[in-house]
Amino acid sequence: MNTVGLLRALLLFLLAEFSPILPAADQPREFPLQVPLELEEAGPWFRLSVPMRVQLASRHADLRDLRVFNAAGETLAYSLVATRSQEEQTLETHEVHAFPLYAEASAGGIPRVDARVRRNADGTLFEMSAGTQEVDPSVDRARRGWVLDCSRIDRPLHRLVLDWDGLEGFQRFTIEASDDLDQWRGWGEGKVTRLRFGGEQIEQREVRLPERQANYLRLLWKLPSQAPELREVLLQSSTTDRRPAPVVWTDALPARQIAEHVYVWELPLALPVERLRLPLQRDNLLVPVTLQARLDPRQKWRPLSQGLFYRVTHQGKDLLQEELDLPGWSRFKELKLTIDPRGGGLGGQSPALQFGVRGTELVFLARGEQPYTLAVGKPDARAAQLPLATLKPGLEDGDLEQLSEARLVWMNADIMPPPRWDWQRIGLWAVLLAGVGLLVLMAWSLLRSNKP
């Protein structure tokens, strides 16, 4: 074999040896923490709330080194979803009184509402009549609309439901709101329908309202001009409860005291902490604090927040404030807490803080044989998660509860220290460098032999 052919063969050999150094499939043995997963229901998609223990075992705050393996060691497709605050709407139905509004049939105008009004002791309308002036019996009067008394409903109005006698077809009317029967503001238009044909009936009796509160509503019919006789009027009010995003907590971590009233905590990695909790063990404590943070010990401390923790007993009840919300950008590795001594300090208690981080949901697609294993802790892992819409088309963040749950079996967890040296990778690099050196020597030898 000539020199050029030898160089070519050596180059191909080095490329073949170098290929394993390129990114390859993850192997379970590369992850220091491995916890079996128990699946109790049918899948194939499962969800798991990632506990703080897994978060702290990760080498990356964004959990890019998290994987799920099946029994054959194959990685499963997964997605990580940060939990969000949720709103839960509760509806309550109220039956309300309706009072007719009349106007001259030929006029077709808006009827007067400044009529004589009688109220019950609780302030609700008892009677609404035509007013103090005599009504001319020779004048043809038509019912143009209705006033609804919703003064006892102290919540935003969500929906109006009407039932009426006789009249078929489409009915359109304007909706106005008032708090005093004097000043009215527009709330848009409503439409209800009742159609009959061939023994079948179609009805639309509900009208959406703008989620605002009012004491009275005025309905004025546009089509037809004669308002129907109402048999029942229902109003639905709404209450919206906002649930904050779930937070996962560390255990209570002891502090390192660096000066009088000054304490420092160091986390295993920089985390986006949203909340702090300081358990107070004694009564009648006021603990004003100033917080500073930094990402690296070489950096200067930067102001983070100020707050007050307290535990006070008053009239047999405990007034307790052990948690403190932090700004949304609070990502740090070290935290310094300075206690204002004017509050009296902690009464000899050594502070131990809990750190709260926004919860994360793991969603994965089961494939292959069980047992499945959650693994985390590979230092050089690359992000491998899929968007949730790709992992399960049509599923949104708020619909995760419909998925089957997985559970971590910690008693069977495999925890091993990360290897200090990756001997396989070191060996491959050694072979590569040796080959490159041999190539250089052969090329130099070839150049010398070709000199005249």
Sequence and secondary structure as in RCSB ss.txt:
>XXXX:A:sequence
MNTVGLLRALLLFLLAEFSPILPAADQPREFPLQVPLELEEAGPWFRLSVPMRVQLASRHADLRDLRVFNAAGET
LAYSLVATRSQEEQTLETHEVHAFPLYAEASAGGIPRVDARVRRNADGTLFEMSAGTQEVDPSVDRARRGWVLDC
SRIDRPLHRLVLDWDGLEGFQRFTIEASDDLDQWRGWGEGKVTRLRFGGEQIEQREVRLPERQANYLRLLWKLPS
QAPELREVLLQSSTTDRRPAPVVWTDALPARQIAEHVYVWELPLALPVERLRLPLQRDNLLVPVTLQARLDPRQK
WRPLSQGLFYRVTHQGKDLLQEELDLPGWSRFKELKLTIDPRGGGLGGQSPALQFGVRGTELVFLARGEQPYTLA
VGKPDARAAQLPLATLKPGLEDGDLEQLSEARLVWMNADIMPPPRWDWQRIGLWAVLLAGVGLLVLMAWSLLRSN
KP
>XXXX:A:secstr
  HHHHHHHHHHHHHHHHGGGS     GGG SEEEEEEE S  SEEEEE  HHHHHH SSTT TT EEE TTS B
  EEEEE   EEEEEEEEEE EEEEEEEETTT         EEE TTS EEEE S SS   TTS EEEEEEEEE 
TT  S EEEEEEEESS  EEEEEEEEEESSSSS EEEEEEEEEEEEETTEEEEE EEEEEEE  SEEEEEEEESS
S   EEEEEEEEEEEEEE   EEE   EE EEEETTEEEEEEEEEEEEEEEE    SSSEEEEEEEEEESSTTS 
 EEEEEEEEEEEEETTEEEEE EEE  TT EEEEEEEEE GGGTTTTT   EEEEEEE EEEEEE  SSS EEEE
E  TT       HHHHSTT  GGGGGGSEEEEE GGG EE    S  HHHHHHHHHHHHHHHHHHHHHHHHHHHT
  
